[in-house]
Each structure stands twice: as C-alpha cells, then as structure tokens.
Amino acid sequence: MGQETHSNQTKQKHQLMRFCLYGFLKNQLYFDSFLILAFLEKGLSFLQIGVLISFRAISVNIIEIPSGAAADLWGRRRSMMVSMIGYIASFAIFALAESYWIFFAAMAFFAIGEAFRTGTHKAMIFDWLHHFKREKEKTKIYGFTRSWSKIGSALSVIIAAIIVISTNSYVWIFWLSIIPYLLNIINFSFYPKFLDGSSDARVNTKQITATVRSGIALCFKKRSLRNLILENICFEGFYSSAKEYLQPLIKSVALALPIMLSYSGKTRTAILIAVTYATLNILSSVASRQSHKIAKFAGSEYKLSLFILLLGAICYTLVGLGTFAEILIFPIIGFVALSLLLNIWKPVFVSRFYDLADKKTAATTLSISNQSKTFAVVITAPLLGWTVDSLSTSNNLLYALWPVAAAGVAFSLLGLIFHFATNLHSR
C-alpha cells in the first residue's frame, strides 16, 4: 500500500509539472511584447491595430463555444493539439505578411489556437484535481501552474530582445515562436487519457449542439454565474484592450532617456521592453503563485476580487493623472500594477467560476465565459484605437491616453456593481 501511495504521488507530481511545462512553452511568444511595435513599423494606425484585435476577438467568439463542446465530447488532448497547430499557422503568416489584409488571416488562425485552448486546459486541470480529490487546492494549483506561465513570459521577452537586437528585425521572433509550440504537442501526448473527459470519437453535431445549449442555458439562467461573467468582462475584458498601449509608452520612454544614445532606437526600445516585461512577468509569477495565500489573507476569494476591482480603478486613475501631468512613468506604473492585479485575479476568478459551474460541461462553460470576455475587446479595441489616433500627435502619445484611463475607471466601477450582485444571488 505504501509503494502504491508513493507511486500515485509521483504520478501526480509528474502531471503537475506537465501542466507547468505547457504554460511555460505556451508563453514562449517571442513576438508578444513587440507585436504592437511591429504593426506600427508596418505603417498601421492604432485604429487599424484595434480593428485587427477586434477581428481576432470576433473570430474567437465564433469558434470558442463549439470548440469547448468538442473538447468535452471528442477529447481535450486532441483539442489542445489542434490549438497548437492553429497558433503555428498564425506565426508563419505573421512572419510572411506584407499586406494589412494578410494579417487578418494570421489573426484568424490565432483565434483557432485561442478558442481550442482557453477553457479546455483549465477544465483538464480541474478534472485532475477532482480525480485525486484535491478540489480545495483549486486556487493554489491553478496559481502555481500560471506562475510557470509567467516565468516563461519573463524568459521569452529576454530571448525576443536578443533576437530583435541581433537581427534588427521583428520577423524572426515570429518564426522562432513555432519551436516551443511543436514541443507542447509532444507534451500533450504524455497527458493521462482520463483528462480527455467523456470523449467519444463518434460524437455528432447534435451532441455538440446539445452541450453548447446546456452550457449557455446555465450561464444565462444562473444569476450568480452570469454576474460573475459580467464582472470578469469589466476587469479582464477591458484590460485586454487597454494593455496594448504599454508597448508604445515604453518606446516613448526609451527614446526620451539620455542613455545608450550610440544605439539605434529599436535597440534601446528592445532593451527597455526586455527589462520592463521580464521584471513584470517575474513579479506576476510570484503574484499568481501566492494568490491562494492572498485570498486567505483577504478573508475569501470574493473579498479579494472586491479589493482588486477597487485597486484597478485606482491604477487607471494613476494612468489618467500621468496623461494630464505629462509624467510618462505614471501610466507605465499603472499598467504594470494592473498586470500584477490580473495575475492575482485570474486564479481567483477561475476558482470562483468552477464553484458555480457544472463540472460535466466545464470546458464549455469556461469557453462561454472567455467568449463573453472578448465581447469587451470587440467593442473597445477599435474605439480606443480611433480615439488615440484622433488625439495623439507625432510627438505626443501620452495625452491621447486619457480616454483609456477614464474608460478603465468606469469599467472597474461597473465591475463592482456586478461583484455585489454575484454575492447577492449566490446566497
């Protein structure tokens, strides 16, 4: 019995490390910290970039729910492999694209990768916790695996900066992102079969439709779950659009600082982005790993979510003050702090969501939640892009960001309203 227990613990440890490896490899997106700058270098305006981001969100919306249902019914490991293939196709198109319209194809394949991945892998983690009767560790385990994702991001941005500096080009950061995604396909082949869920290769369209309808019905009929989804839209959904302005802000700082003047603007920007994002991701890793302890200190996951929404409003206020006072460091501090809050928010939100959702269709309902979150991106990304284009000048991006800050405060306060409604209807 002792040997069997030890063997079981070893298997659990190995699988937990595979979960962590997945996140680490997934975040080897070498272009991620430079994507907006790469678009700007191609001559795209913020409005055009916003339209691309909105198109990606719409594409995810179209694919998200049926992909979650397919994962629940066909097998989640297969779904994750399809996701990686979609990403790889996207990276290749990004590297080859010369025309603005080609970027839409890259975004479409990226959306396939996102849709087949988002709710699916979380559902696999929670199935694993349920299988080994470790549900009480939801926030801790998810936070731990996410911390490895952020470690991957920290390493990724350093590698990306080296690539950009050595090649003086953004093209290779797309090509080299393919390698870790191929490795992740191999990683999934070692996942235990029970994590596929109740898969059936002979499943038909009617079964997928029924699963989707069941998931949608639960999200709309259960008030506490619906309010929690709206709460997440207000915080994570809006931040997904607002965060894109951190890269050009860092570039502005890099060009304004009287240091490394013998280097090109692209090299100085790459170095500052590497330092900022690597530090940010290391801090985010710590925040994510400690989220369960922070929730315990706050009194509950519900109370911690309340504090995060309040702090979010303060951070957006800091961004706004920086725009009017023309102090570049304020918006950067605000965006960095928001990113740290997000990495505490996500494990807590997923744990709260899982407590309210139906375990049998977890991937479907989590996909619906993610699809709802992207609705905010569809609306806000082009609007923010158009507003920033209208207000910015060739020498001053900073002032143009005040509408981003104002909208962030408004969304945070709206999130607080849904937050209290979530608690009211979960009693």
Secondary structure, 3 states (H helix, E strand, C coil): CHHHHHHHHHHHHHHHHHHHHHHHHHCCCCCHHHHHHHHHHCCCCHHHHHHHHHHHHHHHHHHHHHHHHHHHHHCHHHHHHHHHHHHHHHHHHHHHCCCCCHHHHHHHHHHHHHHCCHHHHHHHHHHHHHHCCCHHHHHHHHHHHHHHHHHHHHHHHHHHHHHHHHHCCCHHHHHCCHHHHHHHHHHHCCCCHHHHCCCCCCCCHHHHHHHHHHHHHHHHHCHHHHHHHHHHHHHHHHHHHHHHHHHHHHHHHHHHCCCCCCCCHHHHHHHHHHHHHHHHHHHHHHHHHCHHHHHHHHCCHHHHHHHHHHHHHHHHHHHHHHHHHCCCHHHHHHHHHHHHHHHHHHHHHHHHHHHHCCHHHHHHHHHHHHHHHHHHHHHHHHHHHHHHHHHCECCECCHHHHHHHHHHHHHHHHHHHHHHHHHHHCC
